[in-house]
Amino acid sequence: MGSLLFVTASLMGDKSQSRQVASDYVAAARTAHPGLKVVERHLTPDNIPHLGMDALAGFGAGADARTPAQTAAVAFADSIIEEVEAADTIVIAVPMYNFSVPSTLKAWLDHVARAGRTFKYSANGPEGQLKGKRVVVVESRGGFYTGDSPAKGMDFQEPYLRAFFGFLGITDVSFVQVEGQAIGPDVAAKGLAAAKTAVTRLAA
Ligand SMILES: Cc1cc2nc3c(=O)[nH]c(=O)nc-3n(C[C@H](O)[C@H](O)[C@H](O)COP(=O)(O)O)c2cc1C
């Protein structure tokens, strides 16, 4: 592993549980791979825009034909994709918001999926262009969605991310869940400890 991209999406910043657990993975990777290049992208509502018409129109226009706003939107979108393309491993810390991912992460994903770049349409259908990468997702939840939880069918976080990265050609996707974070202090501590154990095992 030579390059790792660490993406976080919690509104809680440093206090985020998903970020805390994912940071353990990143720290273990740094120890195991001295010289590892780590790029961090901490998503907030202020630093990741929705994919807009300037970007979409800009992708279709030649560089010379773009308006200044389109040029800026394409440059930003390119910077997001370049970080992904440069990484061997992508670590994502993501809380569950309303049964899915925060809108900041959705906006980031909307920038990552680009026809003709990260996926292509061929005679055989869509073909992901990001093959060979590894994705590790640490997903935190207030409740429980794994095992035989009755809420299992309401988890639109993990199946969505698995499908998304699979579409881009990434099949090595691991998930670590930090569950029960809104149930009470004891349950939350147990969920955090279990996730830390799981992530240490994954990093080994
Ligand atoms: C806006 C918002 C929406 C949430 N929606 C859900 C939800 O649908 N299901 C759930 O189990 N927990 C939900 N939670 C709780 C968080 O997923 C939980 O507290 C998680 O541990 C937060 O992770 P973080 O510390 O990394 O931010 C929500 C929290 C917030 C702030």
Ligand as a Chemical Component Dictionary entry (heavy atoms), coordinates in Angstrom:
data_LIG
# 
_chem_comp.id                   LIG 
_chem_comp.type                 NON-POLYMER 
_chem_comp.pdbx_formal_charge   0 
_chem_comp.three_letter_code    LIG 
# 
loop_
_chem_comp_atom.comp_id 
_chem_comp_atom.atom_id 
_chem_comp_atom.alt_atom_id 
_chem_comp_atom.type_symbol 
_chem_comp_atom.charge 
_chem_comp_atom.model_Cartn_x 
_chem_comp_atom.model_Cartn_y 
_chem_comp_atom.model_Cartn_z 
_chem_comp_atom.pdbx_ordinal 
LIG C1  C1  C 0 -29.090 13.907 11.359 1  
LIG C2  C2  C 0 -28.932 12.556 12.004 2  
LIG C3  C3  C 0 -29.648 11.474 11.518 3  
LIG C4  C4  C 0 -29.498 10.216 12.108 4  
LIG N1  N1  N 0 -30.191 9.170  11.598 5  
LIG C5  C5  C 0 -30.027 7.928  12.137 6  
LIG C6  C6  C 0 -30.701 6.794  11.604 7  
LIG O1  O1  O 0 -31.425 6.853  10.617 8  
LIG N2  N2  N 0 -30.508 5.599  12.206 9  
LIG C7  C7  C 0 -29.674 5.437  13.280 10 
LIG O2  O2  O 0 -29.517 4.329  13.765 11 
LIG N3  N3  N 0 -29.018 6.498  13.801 12 
LIG C8  C8  C 0 -29.164 7.720  13.245 13 
LIG N4  N4  N 0 -28.474 8.793  13.766 14 
LIG C9  C9  C 0 -27.515 8.543  14.847 15 
LIG C10 C10 C 0 -26.084 8.418  14.329 16 
LIG O3  O3  O 0 -26.003 7.521  13.226 17 
LIG C11 C11 C 0 -25.176 7.904  15.430 18 
LIG O4  O4  O 0 -25.205 8.794  16.527 19 
LIG C12 C12 C 0 -23.754 7.699  14.959 20 
LIG O5  O5  O 0 -23.024 7.055  15.973 21 
LIG C13 C13 C 0 -23.087 9.044  14.628 22 
LIG O6  O6  O 0 -21.784 8.769  14.143 23 
LIG P1  P1  P 0 -20.614 9.856  14.284 24 
LIG O7  O7  O 0 -20.264 9.936  15.744 25 
LIG O8  O8  O 0 -19.515 9.320  13.453 26 
LIG O9  O9  O 0 -21.152 11.153 13.777 27 
LIG C14 C14 C 0 -28.626 10.041 13.203 28 
LIG C15 C15 C 0 -27.907 11.168 13.689 29 
LIG C16 C16 C 0 -28.058 12.388 13.104 30 
LIG C17 C17 C 0 -27.267 13.557 13.625 31 
# 
loop_
_chem_comp_bond.comp_id 
_chem_comp_bond.atom_id_1 
_chem_comp_bond.atom_id_2 
_chem_comp_bond.value_order 
_chem_comp_bond.pdbx_ordinal 
LIG C1  C2  SING 1  
LIG C2  C3  SING 2  
LIG C2  C16 DOUB 3  
LIG C3  C4  DOUB 4  
LIG C4  N1  SING 5  
LIG C4  C14 SING 6  
LIG N1  C5  DOUB 7  
LIG C5  C6  SING 8  
LIG C5  C8  SING 9  
LIG C6  O1  DOUB 10 
LIG C6  N2  SING 11 
LIG N2  C7  SING 12 
LIG C7  O2  DOUB 13 
LIG C7  N3  SING 14 
LIG N3  C8  DOUB 15 
LIG C8  N4  SING 16 
LIG N4  C9  SING 17 
LIG N4  C14 SING 18 
LIG C9  C10 SING 19 
LIG C10 O3  SING 20 
LIG C10 C11 SING 21 
LIG C11 O4  SING 22 
LIG C11 C12 SING 23 
LIG C12 O5  SING 24 
LIG C12 C13 SING 25 
LIG C13 O6  SING 26 
LIG O6  P1  SING 27 
LIG P1  O7  DOUB 28 
LIG P1  O8  SING 29 
LIG P1  O9  SING 30 
LIG C14 C15 DOUB 31 
LIG C15 C16 SING 32 
LIG C16 C17 SING 33 
# 
